[in-house]
Amino acid sequence: MENKQSYFGEIGNAFKTLATGMKTTMKEYFTPKSTEQYPENRKTTLHIAQRHRGRLVFKRDENENYKCVACLMCEKACPNGTIRISSEMATDPETGKKKRQLLDYQYDLGDCMFCELCVNACNFDAIEFTNDFENAVFDRSKLELHLDKEVYKGGSLPNVIKGGAAWEVGKFNTKIK
């Protein structure tokens, strides 16, 4: 058996449904909004998780020397070939032994899956992901980085490497500087 209502019962149901929708709409309309102004206030309100993987960089010591020995483990671990390493065998003047010398460490940020398999495969702790996320460019060729030639000093935001601004639930800084 079908549950049939009268014509006026259906109109009453329609008004009840409309009133429920309008109640929700009015409640949301009068609720105060919190909008985070980006990019104007990104230096004060931005919070990036410590574990965010933004881009790959070489770890460097105080003399800006890198630890990479061109062992090719990161290149082999990369599932889609975003890392290409060029190296040559050179004789070490101190010991007289032949060892591999890094010529070029090319990393394609545009093709990277940010899976961190390359970092996990590196036995020399030479590479890491930073949580710098502003990598937008108009030309894809600018996303091909040569990590051995660049010295990464951090992105355009001062506290991005440390995890961004302190995060508090429900609090936004919406003042424009």
C-alpha positions in Angstrom: 0.0 0.0 0.0 1.2 3.4 -0.9 1.1 6.2 1.7 -0.9 8.8 -0.1 -1.6 12.2 1.4 -4.1 14.7 0.4 -3.2 17.7 -1.8 -3.1 20.0 1.2 -0.9 17.5 3.1 1.7 17.6 0.3 1.7 21.4 0.4 2.2 21.3 4.1 5.1 18.9 3.7 6.6 21.2 1.1 6.4 24.2 3.4 8.0 22.2 6.3 10.9 21.2 4.1 11.3 24.8 2.9 11.3 26.1 6.4 14.0 23.5 7.5 16.2 24.7 4.6 15.6 28.4 5.3 16.4 27.8 9.0 19.8 26.3 8.1 20.5 29.1 5.6 19.7 31.8 8.1 21.8 30.1 10.8 24.8 30.0 8.5 24.2 33.6 7.2 24.4 35.1 10.7 27.3 32.9 11.9 30.5 35.1 12.1 32.9 34.0 9.4 36.7 33.7 9.8 38.7 34.2 6.7 42.5 33.9 6.6 43.9 36.5 4.3 46.4 34.8 1.9 48.9 35.8 0.8 48.8 39.1 2.8 49.0 37.5 6.2 50.8 34.3 5.4 53.8 35.3 7.6 51.7 35.5 10.7 49.0 32.9 10.3 50.5 30.2 8.2 50.8 26.8 9.7 52.4 24.0 7.8 52.8 20.5 9.3 56.3 19.5 10.2 55.9 16.4 8.0 54.8 18.2 4.9 56.9 17.3 1.9 57.3 20.4 -0.2 60.6 20.1 -2.1 63.8 18.0 -2.1 67.0 19.7 -1.0 70.6 18.7 -0.2 71.6 18.8 3.4 74.7 20.9 3.7 77.3 21.5 6.5 78.5 24.9 7.7 80.9 25.2 4.7 78.0 24.5 2.4 79.4 21.1 1.3 76.9 18.3 0.6 77.2 14.7 1.7 76.1 13.1 -1.6 78.6 10.6 -3.0 76.6 9.7 -6.1 75.8 6.2 -5.1 72.6 6.3 -7.2 70.4 4.7 -4.6 67.9 7.6 -4.6 67.7 7.5 -8.4 67.0 3.8 -8.3 64.4 4.2 -5.5 62.4 6.9 -7.3 59.3 5.2 -8.8 58.8 7.7 -11.7 62.4 8.8 -12.5 62.3 12.4 -11.2 65.9 12.1 -10.1 68.8 11.8 -12.6 72.3 11.7 -11.4 75.4 12.2 -13.5 78.7 11.1 -12.1 82.2 10.0 -13.1 85.0 8.0 -11.6 87.8 10.2 -10.3 91.0 9.5 -8.5 91.2 10.9 -5.0 94.5 12.9 -4.6 94.8 12.0 -0.9 94.4 8.3 -1.0 95.0 7.5 -4.7 91.8 5.4 -4.9 89.2 5.8 -7.5 85.8 7.0 -6.2 82.6 8.2 -7.8 82.3 12.0 -8.1 79.0 13.8 -8.5 78.7 15.9 -11.7 75.0 16.8 -11.7 72.0 16.0 -9.5 68.9 16.8 -11.4 65.5 16.7 -9.7 62.2 17.4 -11.5 59.9 18.9 -8.9 57.0 18.9 -11.4 57.0 15.1 -11.8 57.8 14.3 -8.1 55.2 12.2 -6.2 56.6 13.4 -2.8 56.7 9.7 -1.7 60.0 10.2 0.2 61.4 6.9 -1.1 64.5 8.6 -2.2 65.2 10.1 1.3 64.6 6.7 2.8 67.0 5.0 0.4 69.8 7.5 1.0 72.5 5.8 3.2 74.4 9.0 3.6 71.6 11.3 4.9 72.4 13.7 2.0 68.8 14.7 1.0 65.7 15.7 2.7 62.2 17.2 2.0 61.6 20.7 3.3 58.1 21.9 4.0 58.4 24.9 1.6 55.3 24.7 -0.5 55.4 27.8 -2.7 56.7 26.3 -5.9 54.3 27.7 -8.5 55.9 28.9 -11.7 54.6 29.6 -15.2 57.2 27.6 -17.0 57.6 23.9 -16.2 61.3 24.0 -17.1 61.9 26.1 -14.0 60.8 23.1 -11.9 63.9 21.1 -13.0 66.4 21.8 -10.2 70.1 21.0 -9.9 70.5 20.4 -6.2 74.3 20.2 -6.3 74.5 23.7 -7.8 71.9 25.5 -5.6 72.3 26.3 -2.0 68.8 26.2 -0.4 68.4 29.0 2.2 64.7 28.5 2.8 61.7 29.7 1.0 60.0 33.2 1.0 58.6 32.6 4.4 60.8 32.9 7.5 59.4 30.1 9.7 58.4 27.5 7.1 61.3 25.2 7.9 60.4 25.2 11.6 56.8 24.4 10.8 55.2 27.8 10.3 53.3 29.9 12.8 52.0 28.4 16.0 48.6 26.9 15.4 45.6 27.4 17.7 42.2 25.8 17.1 39.6 28.4 16.0 41.9 31.4 16.0 42.7 33.3 12.9 44.6 36.5 12.4 42.5 38.4 9.8 44.1 41.8 10.0 45.7 43.1 6.9 49.1 44.5 7.3 
